[in-house]
Amino acid sequence: MTRGHRSERTASYERSQGADARVRFDARGVLDAFPLISAAECDAVVRDALACGPVLSWHKGLHEFDSACSRVARLPRLVEIVTGLLGEDVILWAAQNVSQQPGGQHRWHADAEAMAWPTVNVWIGLRNVGANSFLSILEGSHSSGVAPQDLDPAIDLLDDEQVVMAALGRRSGVERRDLEMEVGEALVFDGRLWHASRTPGSLRRSALLLQYSPASAVPKILAGTPTSPTWEERPPACLLVAGARSRVDAANVIIDRQRRVPGALMTSTRRVAARLGSARRRMGGA
Ligand SMILES: O=C(O)CCC(=O)C(=O)O
């Protein structure tokens, strides 16, 4: 991806979308990356994600918290984009801080969940993205009808050329792109799109992955993929980010009250304790 000034990249994103964003998304499986949040907002997301980490109900359950992560997921600009792609009633069923070690590689795959129900992913670079760590995608591969992990096991899913050849055998015109994004930029893509990541640099990378679906879909928690996906019995709690509660599938659990970020709880507990302490002192107590 050509790197450029932030405002140029915003303008290029806006030019490339316009009224036909949905048509282009259906054809390519991805929108151009665009600047969404500031570096300070990225830091707040990392801070809250780390605080919630030890008490997550599952590894993609960050949206259960009233945190910087879910505030980003609800940004009007993002909600406008996802409703444009998924319809007016949209739920967020997964939010995750994806951290990659230096030298790490995430093999080519399509999300098992997105192969089972419509899912739009939003991937936001939080720390040490760009040449240090980047996503690779195969534009157009979302409509190939198969996920790379379900191909002939002889295909090496860490080998770009083998994977591109396999994709081209199923759908003409797929094109590989390595996306060296900047901190705070967002990439919106269909979860069926074949994608991979690489962290060739020496710094640990963080990204926020948000997964949205139409409220009529019934998301599940992936238990594993021994041969084909298996799902947990418990449903993921979902945030209704747009539309009407009455149109949410009855099987979905909608979050009415988000959990507090653990650090925020301590802070407010300390605040209450301090207030009680000063009240006691005013009344002549200890
Ligand atoms: O951020 C990454 O390294 C890849 C994330 C990803 O593709 C996934 O979690 O499905």
The ligand as an SDF file (V2000), in Angstrom:
LIG
                    3D

 10  9  0  0  0  0  0  0  0  0999 V2000
   -4.0320   -9.4690   13.5600 O   0  0  0  0  0  0  0  0  0  0  0  0
   -3.6220  -10.5290   13.1110 C   0  0  0  0  0  0  0  0  0  0  0  0
   -2.4680  -10.8970   13.2510 O   0  0  0  0  0  0  0  0  0  0  0  0
   -4.5490  -11.4320   12.3500 C   0  0  0  0  0  0  0  0  0  0  0  0
   -5.8700  -11.4920   12.9970 C   0  0  0  0  0  0  0  0  0  0  0  0
   -6.7770  -12.4300   12.3030 C   0  0  0  0  0  0  0  0  0  0  0  0
   -6.7210  -12.5840   11.1310 O   0  0  0  0  0  0  0  0  0  0  0  0
   -7.7570  -13.1760   13.0580 C   0  0  0  0  0  0  0  0  0  0  0  0
   -7.7440  -13.1090   14.3070 O   0  0  0  0  0  0  0  0  0  0  0  0
   -8.5700  -13.8660   12.4180 O   0  0  0  0  0  0  0  0  0  0  0  0
  1  2  2  0
  2  3  1  0
  2  4  1  0
  4  5  1  0
  5  6  1  0
  6  7  2  0
  6  8  1  0
  8  9  2  0
  8 10  1  0
M  END
$$$$
